[in-house]
Structures are given as structure tokens and as C-alpha cells.
């Protein structure tokens, strides 16, 4: 099992910045991909960014150039630095971890952290 604990959400004005953190614990040795997803009211959960254990990153088009995902493998923590925030970035942000064991993939989610961007 993997436990994910997110922190860093809050209320910020448009144009501001926030950094989200997600700390993993438990069976973490085989985690390969960690990422951030978000879900706005009435919308489906969507990928924001993810990062592999080797450091390869992937971003949603809507956040490219504004958000940066990074990972500290020693601390088992993934970060999402969000700059130039827009009201449309308002959502609950969830951390996700993918663990692979014997060709089987397991997925874990954090509890979510609210990000609200005021105009």
C-alpha cells in the first residue's frame, strides 16, 4: 500500500503562485510515476502533470509554461509549482502514484487539496 498526503493548497489571487507537495509513504520502492490531477466542480478529473522516477515530465497544454512538476526521490515527495494562476485553475488537486509490481500496476490517490484562484 502507498499513502499520499498532499499539502499547499489555498486561496490566491489571479497571477499569484502556489506550490503543492505530495509525500508518499508505505510501499514506495516500486513507485514509477507520480502526478497531479485536478477536478473542478461539474467537470471530470484531468491530468495536470506527471513525472517518472527518471525525471521525464508530461504536462497538460493548459498549464505548460506556468506549472512545473518536480520530484525528490530521497524524500519520496512530488511538488507542483504553479505560477501565473488563473481563475480557471480553481479545482481540487489530487496527487496520484503508480506502482508496478510483477507486471501489475497499482494506482493510489491522495485526499485532495483545494486551490482557489480569485479574479
C-alpha positions as MATLAB code, in Angstrom:
seq = 'XXXXXXXXXXXXXXXXXXXXXXXXXXXXXXXXXXXXXXXXXXXXXXXXXXXXXXXXXXXXXXXXXXXXXXXXXXXXXXXXXXXXXXXXXXXXXXXXXXXXXXXXXXXXXXXXXXXXXXX';
ca = [
       0.000    0.000    0.000;
       1.005    3.577   -0.627;
      -0.257    6.555    1.320;
      -0.195   10.023   -0.227;
      -0.553   13.217    1.759;
      -0.966   16.497   -0.091;
      -0.407   19.989    1.230;
      -0.024   23.538   -0.015;
      -3.430   24.393   -1.388;
      -5.202   27.617   -0.585;
      -6.674   30.842   -1.857;
      -4.625   33.061   -4.150;
      -5.309   35.978   -6.451;
      -5.039   35.634  -10.196;
      -1.435   35.963  -11.278;
      -0.185   34.559   -7.996;
       1.704   31.378   -7.218;
       1.320   28.285   -5.073;
       3.372   25.166   -4.526;
       1.690   21.855   -3.801;
       3.518   18.977   -2.123;
       2.683   15.288   -2.017;
       4.552   12.990    0.326;
       4.407    9.240   -0.257;
       4.827    6.580    2.388;
       4.361    2.841    2.611;
       5.413    0.529   -0.225;
       7.211    3.229   -2.140;
      10.202    1.415   -3.590;
       8.441    0.478   -6.827;
       6.629    3.767   -7.480;
       7.467    4.810  -11.015;
       5.106    7.644  -11.930;
       3.743   10.369   -9.691;
       1.451   13.072  -10.855;
      -1.105   15.747  -10.159;
      -4.680   15.729  -11.351;
      -7.430   18.250  -10.743;
     -11.179   18.275  -10.683;
     -13.288   21.401  -10.921;
     -16.970   21.395   -9.920;
     -19.068   19.705  -12.577;
     -16.048   18.585  -14.553;
     -14.113   15.369  -14.941;
     -10.821   14.817  -13.228;
      -7.976   15.704  -15.573;
      -4.237   15.257  -15.678;
      -2.236   18.356  -14.819;
       1.285   16.942  -14.890;
       3.197   13.804  -14.117;
       6.797   12.754  -13.684;
       8.577    9.425  -13.866;
      11.195    8.184  -11.432;
      13.790    9.096  -14.086;
      12.515   12.653  -14.251;
      10.575   12.637  -17.518;
       7.671   15.048  -17.330;
       4.344   15.466  -19.057;
       2.022   18.491  -18.841;
      -1.488   19.360  -19.857;
      -1.498   22.002  -22.585;
      -3.434   24.366  -20.332;
      -0.606   24.571  -17.785;
       2.502   24.367  -19.966;
       4.845   27.236  -19.252;
       3.089   28.080  -15.978;
       3.328   24.923  -13.853;
       6.412   22.886  -13.029;
       6.390   19.391  -11.577;
       9.410   18.089   -9.733;
      10.280   15.112   -7.624;
      12.611   14.442   -4.723;
      13.127   10.690   -4.708;
      15.086   10.818   -1.451;
      12.096   12.410    0.288;
       9.508   10.457   -1.710;
       7.835   13.747   -2.461;
       6.489   15.323   -5.617;
       5.899   19.047   -5.999;
       3.810   21.195   -8.285;
       4.885   24.781   -8.604;
       2.038   26.828  -10.042;
       2.764   30.308  -11.390;
       0.567   32.842  -13.166;
      -2.522   31.219  -11.725;
      -5.858   31.833  -13.411;
      -9.400   31.535  -12.051;
      -9.878   28.524  -14.319;
      -7.155   26.724  -12.342;
      -9.563   26.578   -9.417;
     -10.112   22.924   -8.534;
      -9.358   20.198   -6.052;
      -5.881   18.937   -6.840;
      -5.121   15.276   -6.295;
      -1.800   13.500   -6.128;
      -1.568   10.118   -7.828;
       1.099    7.442   -7.646;
       1.572    4.475   -9.915;
       3.391    1.431   -8.574;
       4.390   -1.513  -10.686;
       4.944   -4.972   -9.232;
       5.293   -8.171  -11.242;
       3.807   -6.524  -14.353;
       0.766   -5.381  -12.378;
       0.138   -1.664  -11.991;
      -1.376   -0.222   -8.838;
      -2.752    3.284   -8.524;
      -3.083    5.363   -5.389;
      -4.698    8.730   -4.767;
      -4.297   11.382   -2.135;
      -7.220   13.013   -0.396;
      -7.029   16.203   -2.464;
      -6.223   19.797   -1.673;
      -8.335   22.790   -2.702;
      -6.839   25.506   -4.870;
      -8.965   28.605   -5.352;
      -7.877   31.435   -7.628;
      -9.817   34.671   -7.301;
     -10.139   37.138  -10.152;
];
